[in-house]
Amino acid sequence: MCGIAGFLHKNFVKLDKSHLVNMGNAIAHRGPDAHDEYIDDYVGLCHRRLSILDLSEAGIQPMFSPDKQVIIVFNGEIYNFPELKEELIGDGIVFNTGTDTEVIIHLYIKYGNACVAKLNGMFAFTIWDKRDNSMLIARDRLGKKPLYYLEHDGRFAFASEIKALLTLPDVPREIRYDAVRDFFTYQYVPDPKSIFKHIHKLPAAHYMIITGGNVSLHKYWELDFSSPSTQSEAYLKQELQTLANACTKRRMLSDVPLGAFLSGGVDSSGVVAMMAKQSDAPVTTCTIAFDDKKYNEAEFAKTVAEQYETAHHEFLVSQNVTDTLEHIVSFFDEPFADPSLVPTFFVSELARQAVTVAIAGDGGDEVFAGYEKYTTDDIENRLREKFPLWMRKNIFPSMAKIFAISENSLFRKAKSLLTSLSVSPEIGFYMTNAQMQDSQWESLANEHISDALGHYHPSEITTKFYDEANGPDHLSKILYTDIKTYLCGGILVKVDRMSMANSLEVRAPILDKEIMEFAAKVPSKFKFNNGEKKYLLKEAFKDYLPDDILYRKKMGFSVPLAKWFREEIKLIAEKFLIKNAKGLPTIFNMARVNDYWQQHQTNKADHSAILWSMLMFEMWWQRYMPDEQ
């Protein structure tokens, strides 16, 4: 795992090797083991290396083709590189390293841009082809590895993280108000936007070609839900078991110590079980504990660790939050507000003490329907069929207003349900996902922000992908939507930044291309079965895990956020939100922000989710926005 960055000289002020060094230093945490730079009259490339395969100097990048005409900087792991290498050896290619990087170079020489579709792994890479002065930039199918690019006044640069781009001279920091609105709705900035107007994300499953002054974007992969399998449940279970074992084994190839995250949930426990079955030595496992039992899954993780006799490590999250929160948040170059970023940082820090690579259970919920919201959405869909459209559109909104008069949790749930039922299924799903509802935004946002947004609404993100989904039913459409939005923009960003902050590589077998394509063809009835979430995945793991793990109530990788705001992080939150806010006043009415704070502190309401988003935004602003903004 590594960090990459670079630029095209065209229309930049004179840049030299020192600028590449500065870009690389900004992302040194992604690759502390080695670095190098390449620069000529057309391009500059730099690389920071976290050594995983072939630890010798031969693996240092930028890496060159034998004739020095093709140059690559690569971040990631290609899990099918041994098979691809054998194919190339059959063509007479002689390899000088044991890296997957060298395989990509020769694939590119053989297949051109079509090489990208042959790769199974997590990756972001740039190839400079001196033969025609063209640049290929590519990102993996799910966006596990980040790739940002600057395009402004004819200038072009790219990097694994925004902070590297900001080291270049005269990079504007003008923010996108639609991205701000998206952030407070979703807790992240969805691809391909970034928080900055002139910096963008290369979308997952896309590559970009730059030749001369032309920039073109190409999609190379898509999930297809259109043809559900007609195979039996028993067949699908066996197929998933076989795939999961194979995809886990692929990820156990490493020249450095390797272990696993173990939360005690179904996904990570299943992955650890498969690792243990295929390993001669005890698997190193790491988990996070909380002193609040409501959020503590450590006892379940310990059960699995004991069953498979792992070398188990546990870390208690308590006062450490206040001491390290600003440091943790600094690794996000744009606002990001999933609270589980905190335990993800700590479990990565813990794991890095023993291993350089950790295998995780990410993806099970999005791919096989594991979230509680899928249950809620299923209930809503049944009610949509029961009540006629005219009633839902004309009567339910008025009923929702009646329930809005109380802060009682049951009344709030009734209001939310009635409101969702009064709109289309895709808008209902958007409302389920939105962390800040329209009424809250409207009461908080300054007038000039609303004017700047015009007719833009963040529901466009959800409805775009819902409409693009080719699945036969509502569940397949919302799974596709979550994979394209929440998984890519939320889960995978969190895991990448928090693991790389600790120079740790994280691999996710459930997100293997083969499992994803298989899961897309699994009928919805085998994902959400009579109220049982992740049904087929649990069936596949039955041979490995006890029922106490498989069928216990899902806790999620969450934190006691409401309590934190009243106790552990109260002082630091008050400092950023109330006493010394600089960014929030540009977006929100601070009297209303203070109301939210006071209501939470006096236990009149739980505003922890919105306050956390505000805190993350303010911390980002004070680190990344100049004072004159």
C-alpha positions in Angstrom: 0.0 0.0 0.0 1.4 3.4 -0.9 0.8 7.0 -1.8 1.1 8.5 -5.3 1.2 12.0 -6.7 2.3 13.9 -9.7 1.6 16.6 -12.3 1.7 17.6 -15.9 4.0 20.6 -16.5 1.5 22.2 -19.0 0.3 25.6 -17.7 1.9 25.2 -14.3 4.5 27.8 -13.1 7.9 26.2 -13.3 7.9 23.1 -11.1 10.9 21.0 -10.2 11.8 17.9 -8.2 11.3 19.8 -4.9 7.6 20.1 -5.6 7.4 16.3 -6.0 9.2 15.8 -2.8 6.7 18.2 -1.0 3.8 16.2 -2.5 5.3 13.0 -1.3 6.1 14.3 2.2 2.4 15.3 2.6 1.4 11.7 2.2 4.4 10.1 3.8 2.2 8.2 6.3 0.8 6.2 3.4 4.3 4.8 2.6 7.1 5.3 5.1 9.4 2.6 3.8 10.9 4.3 0.6 10.3 7.1 -1.8 11.5 8.3 -5.2 10.6 10.8 -7.9 10.7 11.1 -11.6 10.6 14.4 -13.6 11.0 15.3 -17.3 9.9 18.1 -19.6 6.3 16.8 -19.6 5.5 15.2 -16.3 6.5 14.7 -12.6 5.7 11.5 -10.7 6.3 10.6 -7.0 5.7 7.6 -4.9 5.8 6.8 -1.2 6.1 3.0 -0.5 4.7 0.8 2.1 6.6 -2.4 1.3 4.3 -5.5 1.2 5.6 -7.7 -1.7 9.3 -8.0 -2.7 10.8 -5.9 0.0 14.0 -5.3 -2.0 14.9 -2.0 -3.6 13.8 -3.5 -6.9 10.2 -2.8 -5.9 10.8 1.0 -5.5 8.7 3.2 -7.7 8.3 5.0 -10.0 8.9 1.8 -12.0 10.0 1.7 -15.6 9.4 -0.7 -18.5 12.6 -2.4 -19.8 12.9 0.3 -22.6 12.2 3.1 -20.1 9.3 4.4 -22.2 6.5 3.4 -19.8 6.6 4.7 -16.2 4.1 3.8 -13.4 3.3 4.9 -9.9 0.9 2.4 -8.2 -1.0 2.2 -4.9 -2.8 -1.0 -4.0 -2.7 -4.8 -4.3 -3.5 -6.9 -7.4 -4.8 -10.2 -6.1 -4.7 -12.1 -9.4 -1.2 -10.9 -10.3 0.3 -14.4 -10.1 -2.1 -15.7 -12.8 -1.5 -12.6 -14.9 2.2 -13.0 -14.5 2.1 -16.6 -15.7 0.3 -15.5 -18.8 3.0 -12.8 -19.5 5.8 -15.3 -18.9 4.2 -17.5 -21.5 4.6 -14.5 -23.9 8.3 -14.5 -23.2 8.3 -11.6 -20.7 11.2 -11.8 -18.2 10.4 -10.2 -14.8 13.0 -8.5 -12.6 10.9 -8.2 -9.4 8.3 -10.1 -7.5 5.9 -7.2 -7.4 2.4 -6.8 -8.9 3.5 -3.3 -10.1 5.8 -4.8 -12.8 2.9 -7.0 -14.0 0.7 -3.9 -14.6 3.5 -2.3 -16.7 3.7 -5.4 -19.0 -0.1 -5.7 -19.1 -0.3 -2.1 -20.3 2.3 -2.7 -23.0 0.4 -5.7 -24.2 -3.2 -4.5 -23.9 -3.1 -0.7 -23.6 -5.8 0.9 -21.6 -7.8 -2.4 -21.6 -5.3 -3.7 -19.1 -7.4 -2.1 -16.3 -10.3 -4.5 -16.7 -8.0 -7.5 -16.2 -7.0 -6.4 -12.7 -8.7 -7.9 -9.6 -7.7 -5.9 -6.6 -7.7 -2.5 -4.9 -5.7 0.1 -6.8 -5.1 3.6 -8.0 -2.3 4.1 -10.5 -0.9 6.4 -13.1 1.0 5.4 -16.2 3.0 7.9 -18.2 3.7 6.7 -21.8 6.6 8.5 -23.3 5.9 7.0 -26.7 2.9 9.3 -27.3 3.1 11.5 -24.2 -0.2 10.2 -22.8 -1.2 9.6 -19.2 -3.5 6.8 -18.0 -5.0 7.2 -14.5 -7.1 4.3 -13.1 -9.1 3.5 -10.0 -10.4 0.1 -8.7 -14.0 -1.1 -9.1 -15.3 0.0 -5.7 -13.0 2.9 -5.0 -11.1 1.2 -2.2 -8.0 3.3 -3.1 -8.4 7.1 -3.4 -7.4 9.2 -6.4 -7.9 13.0 -6.5 -7.1 15.3 -9.4 -6.8 19.0 -9.8 -8.1 20.5 -13.1 -7.9 24.3 -13.2 -6.8 26.8 -15.9 -5.4 24.1 -18.0 -3.3 22.7 -15.2 -3.5 19.0 -14.1 -2.2 17.2 -11.1 -3.2 14.1 -9.2 -2.6 12.5 -5.8 -3.8 9.9 -3.3 -4.9 12.6 -0.9 -5.9 16.3 -1.4 -3.2 17.5 1.0 -0.6 16.6 -1.6 -2.3 18.7 -4.2 -2.5 21.6 -1.8 1.3 21.7 -1.6 1.5 23.0 -5.2 1.6 26.7 -5.8 -1.6 28.7 -6.4 -4.1 25.9 -5.9 -7.4 27.6 -5.2 -9.4 26.5 -2.1 -12.8 27.6 -3.2 -15.4 25.3 -1.6 -18.4 23.8 -3.3 -21.6 24.6 -1.5 -23.4 21.6 -3.0 -20.6 19.5 -1.5 -21.2 21.1 1.9 -24.9 20.3 1.6 -24.1 16.8 0.6 -21.7 16.4 3.6 -24.3 17.4 6.1 -26.8 15.1 4.5 -24.6 12.0 4.0 -21.7 12.6 6.4 -19.3 12.5 3.5 -18.7 14.2 0.1 -19.9 11.8 -2.6 -17.8 11.0 -5.7 -16.9 12.6 -8.0 -17.1 15.8 -6.1 -14.6 17.0 -3.5 -15.1 19.8 -1.0 -13.0 22.0 -3.3 -14.4 23.4 -6.6 -11.4 22.6 -8.7 -10.4 19.2 -7.2 -12.3 16.1 -8.1 -12.3 12.4 -7.4 -11.7 9.9 -10.2 -14.9 7.8 -9.9 -14.6 4.1 -8.9 -14.4 1.7 -11.9 -13.2 4.4 -14.2 -10.0 5.4 -15.9 -8.9 8.7 -17.4 -6.8 9.3 -20.4 -4.9 12.6 -20.9 -3.4 13.3 -24.3 -2.3 16.7 -25.2 -5.0 19.0 -24.0 -7.7 16.3 -24.1 -9.1 14.6 -21.0 -11.5 11.7 -21.4 -13.2 9.5 -18.7 -14.1 5.9 -19.3 -16.1 3.3 -17.2 -14.7 -0.2 -17.4 -16.9 -2.2 -15.0 -20.5 -2.3 -13.7 -22.5 -4.5 -11.3 -25.3 -6.3 -13.1 -28.4 -7.2 -11.0 -30.6 -7.9 -14.0 -30.4 -11.7 -14.1 -31.1 -13.3 -10.7 -29.8 -16.9 -10.4 -32.3 -19.7 -10.6 -30.0 -22.1 -8.6 -31.1 -23.6 -5.3 -30.2 -22.1 -1.9 -27.9 -25.1 -1.2 -26.0 -24.5 -4.4 -25.7 -20.7 -3.7 -24.5 -21.4 -0.2 -21.8 -23.7 -1.4 -20.7 -21.4 -4.1 -20.4 -18.5 -1.6 -18.4 -20.6 0.8 -16.0 -21.6 -2.0 -15.6 -18.0 -3.2 -15.2 -16.6 0.3 -12.4 -19.1 1.1 -10.6 -18.5 -2.2 -10.9 -14.7 -1.9 -9.6 -14.8 1.7 -6.7 -17.0 0.7 -5.7 -14.6 -2.1 -5.4 -11.8 0.5 -3.1 -13.8 2.7 -0.2 -13.4 0.3 2.3 -11.1 2.0 6.0 -10.7 2.6 5.3 -8.9 5.9 3.3 -9.8 9.1 -0.4 -10.2 8.5 -3.4 -10.3 10.8 -7.1 -9.4 11.0 -9.7 -7.0 12.4 -12.1 -8.9 14.6 -15.2 -7.0 15.8 -17.2 -10.0 16.9 -19.8 -9.4 14.2 -20.7 -11.9 11.5 -18.5 -10.6 8.7 -15.2 -10.1 10.5 -15.7 -13.3 12.5 -16.3 -15.3 9.3 -13.2 -13.9 7.7 -11.1 -14.8 10.7 -12.5 -18.3 10.7 -11.5 -18.8 7.1 -8.1 -17.4 7.7 -7.6 -19.7 10.6 -8.6 -22.7 8.5 -6.0 -21.8 5.9 -3.1 -20.8 8.2 -0.5 -23.0 9.8 0.2 -20.4 12.5 -2.2 -18.6 14.9 -3.9 -15.6 13.2 -3.2 -12.3 14.9 -6.5 -10.6 15.7 -7.3 -7.0 17.0 -10.4 -5.6 18.5 -11.7 -2.4 20.1 -13.6 -2.3 23.5 -15.7 0.4 25.1 -16.4 0.9 28.7 -20.1 1.4 27.7 -21.6 -2.1 27.4 -24.2 -0.9 24.9 -21.4 -0.4 22.3 -18.9 -3.0 23.5 -18.5 -6.1 21.2 -15.2 -7.2 22.7 -16.7 -10.2 24.5 -18.1 -11.6 21.2 -14.7 -11.0 19.5 -13.1 -12.9 22.4 -15.4 -15.9 21.8 -14.3 -16.2 18.2 -10.6 -15.6 19.1 -10.8 -18.4 21.6 -12.6 -20.7 19.2 -9.8 -20.3 16.6 -7.0 -19.8 19.1 -5.9 -16.5 17.6 -3.2 -14.3 19.0 -5.7 -11.7 20.2 -5.2 -8.0 21.1 -7.8 -5.7 22.7 -7.8 -1.9 23.1 -10.1 0.1 25.4 -11.4 3.4 23.9 -12.0 5.9 26.7 -10.1 9.1 27.5 -7.9 8.6 24.4 -10.6 10.2 22.3 -10.0 13.8 23.7 -6.3 13.5 23.5 -6.2 12.4 19.9 -9.3 13.6 18.1 -7.8 16.5 16.3 -4.9 14.3 15.2 -7.3 11.6 13.9 -9.5 14.1 12.0 -6.4 15.7 10.3 -6.1 12.7 8.0 -9.4 13.6 6.3 -8.8 16.4 3.7 -12.4 17.1 3.4 -15.2 16.9 6.0 -16.0 13.4 7.0 -18.4 12.5 9.9 -18.9 8.8 10.3 -18.2 8.5 14.1 -16.7 5.0 13.7 -13.7 6.7 12.3 -12.5 6.9 15.9 -12.5 3.2 16.7 -11.2 2.5 13.2 -8.2 4.6 13.9 -7.5 2.9 17.2 -7.9 -0.6 15.9 -5.6 0.3 13.0 -3.1 1.7 15.5 -3.3 -1.4 17.6 -3.0 -3.8 14.6 0.1 -1.9 13.3 2.0 -2.8 16.4 1.9 -6.4 15.4 1.2 -6.5 11.6 1.6 -4.5 8.4 -1.5 -6.0 6.7 -4.9 -6.6 8.2 -7.8 -8.5 6.7 -11.3 -7.1 7.4 -14.9 -8.0 7.0 -16.0 -4.8 5.2 -18.8 -5.1 2.6 -21.0 -7.8 4.1 -23.8 -5.4 5.0 -23.9 -3.5 1.7 -23.5 -6.6 -0.5 -25.7 -9.0 1.4 -28.3 -6.6 3.0 -27.2 -6.4 6.7 -28.4 -3.1 7.8 -31.5 -2.4 9.9 -32.6 0.2 7.4 -33.2 -2.6 4.9 -35.8 -4.0 7.4 -37.4 -0.6 7.7 -37.5 -0.2 3.9 -39.0 -3.6 3.5 -41.8 -2.6 5.9 -42.3 0.7 4.1 -42.6 -1.1 0.7 -45.3 -3.5 2.0 -47.2 -0.5 3.4 -46.9 1.2 0.0 -48.6 -1.7 -1.6 -51.4 -1.7 1.1 -52.3 1.9 1.0 -53.3 3.6 -2.3 -51.1 6.4 -3.7 -53.7 9.1 -3.3 -53.9 8.4 0.4 -50.2 8.3 0.9 -49.6 11.6 -1.0 -52.5 13.6 0.3 -53.3 12.3 3.9 -50.0 10.9 5.3 -48.1 14.3 5.2 -50.9 15.8 7.4 -50.7 12.9 9.8 -46.9 13.2 10.0 -47.3 16.9 11.1 -49.5 15.7 14.0 -46.7 13.4 15.3 -44.1 16.1 14.8 -45.4 18.0 17.9 -43.7 15.6 20.2 -40.0 14.6 20.7 -41.1 11.2 21.9 -39.1 8.5 20.1 -42.2 6.6 19.0 -43.8 9.8 17.7 -40.6 10.6 15.8 -40.6 7.1 14.2 -44.2 7.5 13.2 -43.6 10.9 11.6 -40.6 9.5 9.7 -42.6 6.5 8.5 -45.5 8.5 7.3 -43.3 11.0 5.6 -41.4 8.3 3.8 -44.6 6.6 2.7 -45.9 9.8 1.2 -43.0 10.0 -1.4 -41.5 7.6 -4.0 -39.5 4.6 -2.8 -36.2 6.2 -3.9 -36.9 9.4 -2.0 -38.0 7.4 0.9 -34.7 5.6 0.9 -32.9 8.9 0.6 -34.8 10.1 3.7 -33.7 7.0 5.5 -30.1 7.7 4.7 -30.1 11.5 5.4 -28.4 12.4 8.6 -29.8 16.0 8.4 -33.3 16.3 7.2 -34.5 19.2 5.0 -36.3 20.9 7.8 -33.2 20.9 9.9 -31.0 22.3 7.1 -33.5 25.0 6.4 -33.6 26.1 10.0 -29.8 26.2 10.3 -28.5 27.4 6.9 -27.7 31.0 6.3 -29.7 32.7 3.6 -26.8 33.3 1.2 -26.0 29.5 1.3 -29.5 28.6 0.3 -29.4 31.2 -2.5 -26.0 29.8 -3.8 -27.5 26.3 -3.9 -30.4 27.3 -6.1 -32.5 24.3 -7.0 -29.8 21.8 -6.0 -30.9 19.0 -3.6 -28.7 16.2 -2.2 -31.4 13.6 -3.0 -30.1 13.8 -6.6 -27.1 11.6 -5.5 -29.5 8.8 -4.3 -32.0 9.0 -7.1 -29.3 9.0 -9.8 -28.0 5.6 -8.8 -31.4 4.2 -7.9 -32.6 5.0 -11.4 -29.4 3.5 -12.9 -29.8 0.2 -11.0 -31.1 -2.6 -13.3 -32.3 -4.9 -10.5 -35.8 -6.5 -10.6 -36.9 -5.2 -7.2 -36.5 -2.5 -4.7 -34.0 -4.3 -2.5 -31.6 -4.8 -5.4 -31.9 -1.2 -6.3 -31.1 0.2 -2.9 -28.2 -2.3 -2.5 -26.8 -1.0 -5.8 -27.3 2.6 -4.6 -25.6 1.9 -1.2 -22.6 0.2 -2.9 -22.2 3.2 -5.2 -22.6 5.8 -2.5 -22.3 4.8 1.1 -19.8 2.0 0.6 -17.5 3.9 -1.8 -17.8 7.4 -0.2 -18.2 6.5 3.4 -17.0 3.0 4.6 -14.0 2.6 2.2 -12.8 6.2 2.7 -12.9 5.7 6.5 -11.0 2.5 6.4 -8.4 3.8 3.9 -7.6 7.0 5.8 -7.6 5.5 9.3 -5.5 2.5 8.3 -3.1 4.5 6.2 -2.7 7.1 9.0 -1.0 4.2 10.7 0.8 2.9 7.6 -1.4 -0.3 7.7 -2.8 -2.0 4.7 -6.4 -3.4 5.0 -7.8 -6.0 2.6 -11.5 -7.0 2.3 -12.3 -10.5 0.9 -16.1 -9.9 0.7 -15.4 -7.0 -1.7 -13.6 -9.2 -4.1 -14.8 -8.7 -7.7 -15.9 -12.3 -7.9 -18.0 -12.2 -4.8 -19.5 -8.8 -5.8 -20.5 -10.2 -9.2 -21.9 -13.4 -7.6 -23.9 -11.5 -5.0 -25.5 -9.3 -7.7 -27.0 -12.4 -9.1 -28.2 -13.8 -5.7 -32.0 -13.3 -5.6 -33.2 -10.8 -3.0 -35.1 -13.5 -1.1 -31.7 -15.1 -0.2 -30.3 -11.8 1.2 -33.3 -10.6 3.2 -35.3 -13.7 4.1 -38.4 -13.4 6.2 -36.9 -10.6 8.2 -33.4 -12.3 8.5 -30.7 -9.9 7.2 -27.6 -11.3 5.4 -29.4 -14.6 5.2 -27.2 -16.4 2.6 -23.9 -15.0 4.1 -24.9 -16.4 7.5 -25.8 -19.7 6.0 -22.4 -19.8 4.3 -20.7 -19.1 7.7 -22.8 -21.6 9.7 -20.1 -24.2 9.3 -17.6 -21.8 10.9 -19.4 -19.8 13.6 -21.7 -20.5 16.6 -25.3 -19.2 16.5 -24.5 -16.8 19.3 -22.3 -14.9 16.8 -24.5 -15.4 13.7 -27.8 -14.4 15.1 -27.2 -12.0 17.9 -28.5 -8.4 17.5 -26.4 -6.3 15.2 -24.5 -3.6 17.1 -22.4 -2.0 14.3 -19.0 -0.4 14.8 -20.5 2.6 16.6 -19.5 4.8 19.5 -21.4 6.3 22.5 -21.6 9.7 20.7 -24.4 11.3 22.8 -22.5 10.6 26.0 -19.2 11.8 24.5 -20.7 15.2 23.8 -21.8 15.5 27.4 -18.6 14.1 28.9 -15.4 12.9 27.1 -15.3 15.4 24.3 -17.5 18.2 25.8 -14.7 20.7 26.2 -13.0 20.3 22.8 -16.4 20.3 21.1 -17.5 23.4 22.9 -14.2 25.1 21.8 -14.8 24.4 18.1 -18.6 24.7 18.0 -19.3 27.6 20.3 -16.3 29.5 21.5 -14.0 29.6 18.5 -16.1 28.6 15.4 -14.7 30.0 12.1 -16.2 27.8 9.4 -19.6 27.1 10.8 -20.7 30.8 10.8 -20.1 30.9 7.1 -22.8 28.1 6.7 -25.1 28.2 9.7 -27.0 30.6 12.0 -24.9 30.3 15.1 -27.8 31.1 17.4 -29.5 27.9 16.1 -26.2 25.9 16.5 -26.0 27.1 20.1 -29.7 26.0 20.6 -28.7 22.5 19.4 -25.8 22.4 21.8 -27.8 23.6 24.8 -30.6 21.2 24.2 -28.2 18.3 24.0 -26.3 19.3 27.1 -29.5 19.6 29.1 -30.8 16.2 27.9 -33.8 17.8 26.2 -32.9 16.2 22.9 -30.2 14.0 21.4 -28.5 16.1 18.7 -25.3 14.2 18.8 -25.3 13.2 15.1 -25.7 16.7 13.8 -23.3 18.2 16.4 -20.7 15.6 15.3 -21.1 16.6 11.7 -20.7 20.2 12.7 -17.6 19.4 14.8 -16.0 17.5 11.9 -16.7 20.3 9.5 -15.2 22.9 11.9 -12.1 20.9 12.6 -11.6 20.4 8.9 -12.2 24.1 8.2 -9.7 25.3 10.8 -7.0 23.0 9.4 -7.5 23.5 5.6 -9.1 26.9 5.0 -7.0 30.0 5.1 -8.0 32.8 7.5 -9.0 35.2 4.8 -11.8 32.9 3.6 
